[in-house]
Amino acid sequence: MRMIVRLAAICAALAVSGSAFAQQYPSKPVKIIIPFAAGGVTDIAGRVIAAELSKKLGQQFYIENQGGAGGNLGMANAARSAGDGYTILFASSSITVNPSLYAKLPFDVEKDFIPVTKAGGSPNAWLVNPSFPAKTMQELVALIRKEPGKHSVASPGAGTTPSLSIEMLKLGLKLDFVTVPFSGGGPSTQSVLAGHTPIACGALGNAVNLIKDGKLRAIGVTAKKRSLSMPEIPSLEEAGIKDQEAETMTGVFVPAGTPRPIVDLLQKEISAIVNRSDIKARLLELGVEAEGDSSASFAAYVKADIAKWKKVIEDAKIPKI
């Protein structure tokens, strides 16, 4: 009986200390690691959110870009950081793809991180040069079937969700074309603009302005419904192409061991920020649809996404890096 009482007292003390810690948080600047170079969708969205967190919580939330190894370098550094709330990771879908793509990872997604919230997501888009004859996904599929092995599709790099979207379409419809991986969304887009590789799949957020300017034609988004940011683009689902949902998400994580009151505070504040009408509009301009779900919902999303991409990688027989 005494042991039970003592354990209850210890648990109560820990709860109080965690709550007190959260009330004092943050008492110094907070680092947000983005595991990619500056300028991508995750980076830009992260900067918007960081600026608002700084205003709301009274301390600077600053971005540190740590690119390299497909995002693994920055994610590993975040995983090794203290679980005290002063290091936050803003990750893309690479955090759910890389466990199946790499033979060895310097971190364990489920053991080393606590999912905070999915700030938002940007569907992938099938893009063509405006001079390319196909104006719809149905026309593109018909053209590839008519001329097997002739056409090339640009991707922003092996293992990115657009590259896996390409593999899903190829597998799902049994298409024969060549995939050309580039070293990022910029080079692959430039190839499409120049007409060298007149077809591409990339994150919608990276192409919004080029689509609006008429320099690229978007013929489909990898979703069941149309994107709120560019509702004029049909979804693959409505084009009759099933089971092609894929996106590049912006997810917020903290290192394992971070006190639950701090996790809850960050989830609450980030969710409120991304769902504020002005911020939601700014994110939509980037092609990002705001979410801000609960930690539990986001954890379930992460688990399901890891399983989804594992199946795609295995079915496509993509060799591990």
N, C-alpha and C positions, 0 to 999 in steps of 0.2 A: 504494500500500500504506500509506504514511504517512498519507494522507488518511483511509483506512478506519479505521486505528487511532485517529486523532484523533477521528473521529466517534463511534467506540465509547466512547472515554473521556468525551466530552461527554455522551452518552446515559446512561452509568453515573453520572456526577456529578449529572445532573438527577434520576435515579431516587433516588439517595441523599438529595439535598436535599429532594425531595418526601416521601420516607419520614420524614426527620427533622422536616419541617414537620408531618406528620400526628401524629408522636409528641408534639409540643408542643401540638397542637390539642386543645381550645380553650384559649387563654391569656387570654381576655377574654370578656365576655358576647356572645352570639350572637342576632341579630335574626331573628325569623320573621315574614315578611310574610304576612298573610292579606288578600286583596284584596276583602274584604266587611266589612260592619258586624258587630259582635259578636252572637252569639246563634244563628247558623246552624249546620248540621251540621259544616261544615268548620272553623269557629271552635272549636266545643266539642271536636271530636276533636283539633284542633291543640293546644289547651290541655292536654288529657290527656297527649299525647305530649311536649310541651315540658317539663312538670313532671318527667316521668321522665328525659328527657335531662339536665336540670339535675342531678338526683340522681346519675346514672351518670357523667357526664363532668366534674363538679366546677365548672362555670361556669353562669351563668344563661342559659337559653334563653327569651327573652321575646317575647311576641306584640305585633305592631304591626298594628292593623287599618287598612287603607288602601282603603276602599270608593270606588266611583265608576266610571262608564262601563262597567257590566257586568263589572267586575273588571279592566278594562284598565289603569286607573290604577296599582293596586298591582302588577300583573304587569309593567308597563313600568318601574316603579321598581326592581323586583327585577332585571330584565334589565340595567339600567344600573349595578347595584351591582358592586363589585369581586368577582372570582372568587377569594376567599380563604377561603371557608368561614364567614364571619361574617354572611352574609345568606342565609337559606333562604326559599323560597317554598312555602307550602302552598296549592295551588290546587284548585279544583273542576273539573268538566267544562267550565266556561267556557273553559278554556285550549285545549280541542280543538274547541269549537263556534265561538268567536269568529273564528278565521281565515277561515271561510266566511260569517260573519254580518256582519262589518264590512267596509266598502269599503277602509278603511286601518287597519292596526294599528301601534302604536308599538313593536312588537317582532316578532321572528320566533321562533316556538316552537322550531323545530329548530336554529336557529343560535345563539340567545341563551341557551338553557338546557341543562343536563345533567339528564336524568331520574334521580332517585335511587331511588325506590320508590313503588309504589302502596300507601299505608297501609291503604286500605280502600275499600269502595263501598257505597252505599245504593241499592237499586232504587227506581224510581218506583212510585207506587201510584195506582190508580184509586179515587176516594173518592166517596161520596154521603152526603147528609143522611139520617139514619136513617128519616125519613118518606117518602123517595123509594121508589117501588114496586119498582124493580129491586134484586134481592138478589144477583145474579151478573152476571158480564160478559156471558154469553149473553143474559140478560134485558135488560141495558142495550142491547146491540147490536140486539136484536129491537125494543125500544121506539123507538129512534132510526130504524130502518128503517120502522116503522109510521107514525111522525110526523116525516117529513123536514122539516128547517128549523125545527122547533119548539124544540128543546132547546139549552141553552147550557152550555158546559164552561169552567170557570175554570182559568187557568194562572197560575203565579207570575211571568210576564213573558215577552215575546218573546225567543227565543233560549236560554231555559233548557232543560235536557234534558226536564223535564216538558212544556213547550210543544211540543218536537219529538216527544215521545212521542204527544201529541195528534194532531199532523200525520201521524205514521206510521200510527196507527190509522185516521184518516180516509182516507188514501191506500190503505192495505192492504185495507180492507173497503169502500171507496167509500161512506162515510157522509156524510150531509148534516146538519151541526149548526154552531152558531155558537161560535167560540172567543172567550173574554173574557179578555184579558191584564190582570193586576193588577201592582202595583209590588213584588211579593215574595210569599213563601210565606205570611206572616202575613195580609195583606189577602185573598188568594184563599181561605185557609182560613176566615176570618171570614165571607166571603160564603156559603160552603157551610154553615157552622154556622147562619147566619141564614135559610138557605133561598132566598136571592136567586138564587144560581147553584148549584143543588142537586147538580151534578156537578163534579168537579175531578180533575186529575191533578197530583200533587206528589211531592216526595221523601218516601219512607216515613219517614225519620228525623225529619222535621218534624211528623209526625202520630201518632207512636207512642202518646203519652200520651192524646191525644184518642180514638184508636181503642180503647185499653184501657178508657177511661172510658165508652165507648158513645156519645160525642158525634158520632163519625163512623163510617161503615161502610166498611171497605175491601173491595172486591170482586175485586181482582186486582193482582198485582205484575208489572212489566214484566221478566220473567225466564223462563228455561227451567225453573228449579226454584223451589220456595218459599223465602222468606227465612228464614234461621236465627233472625232476631230475632222474627218473627211467623209461625211455620210454619202457623198456622191459615188464612192468606190464600192462596187458590189462585194459581198462576202463570198468566199468559196462555197460555203454551205448553200447559198441561194443560187449559185451557178451549177448546183447539182453535184459538187465534189465534196464528198463526206469525209469526216474524221481527219481534218487537216488543221485543227486549231493549234496555234502556236503564237507565242508572244515573247517580247523582251520585257521582263518585269524590272521594276525598281523596288528591291526589297530591303528592309531595315533589320539588321541583326546586332546583337551585342554579345560579347564573350560569355561563355558559360561561367556561372558563379555570380553574375550581376544580380543584386538584390531585386526581388520581385516588385517592391514598390517603385523602383526606378524604371523597370521594364514597363510597368503599368502607366507611369507618368509619361514616358516617351511615346507609348502607343496612343495615349489620349491626346497628347499635344500634336503629334504628327498627323493623326487622323483628322483633328479639327482644322489643322493648317491646310491639308490637301483638299478638304471638302468645303473650304471657304470659297465663295463664288468667284472672287478675283483670282485666287491661286488656281482654282480648277480651270478657269479660262486660260491662264498662262500655260498651264501644263498641256491643255488641249492644243495650243499653238505648237507645242513640241511633238504632238502626236501621242501624248500620254494621257490615258484615262485614269483619273484619280480613284483610289479605293479607300485605303485606311481601315482595313479590316481588323478584327481582334487578333491577339497573339495566337490563340488556339486555332482560329480559322487559317491563319497564315502558316502555322506549323503543319496543318493538314495539307495545305496547298503545296508546300515544299516537299513533303513526303510523296505526294502523288506525282509531282513533276519529276522528281528523281526517277521514279519507276517508269514514267512515260518515256523519258529520253533514253533510259537504259534499253528499253524494248526497241526503240527506233535504231539506236546505235548497233545493237546486236543483229536486228533483222537486216540492216543495210551492210552488215559485215565491215563496219568502219574500224580500221586497226587502231589499237590504243597508242597513245603518244608516250 
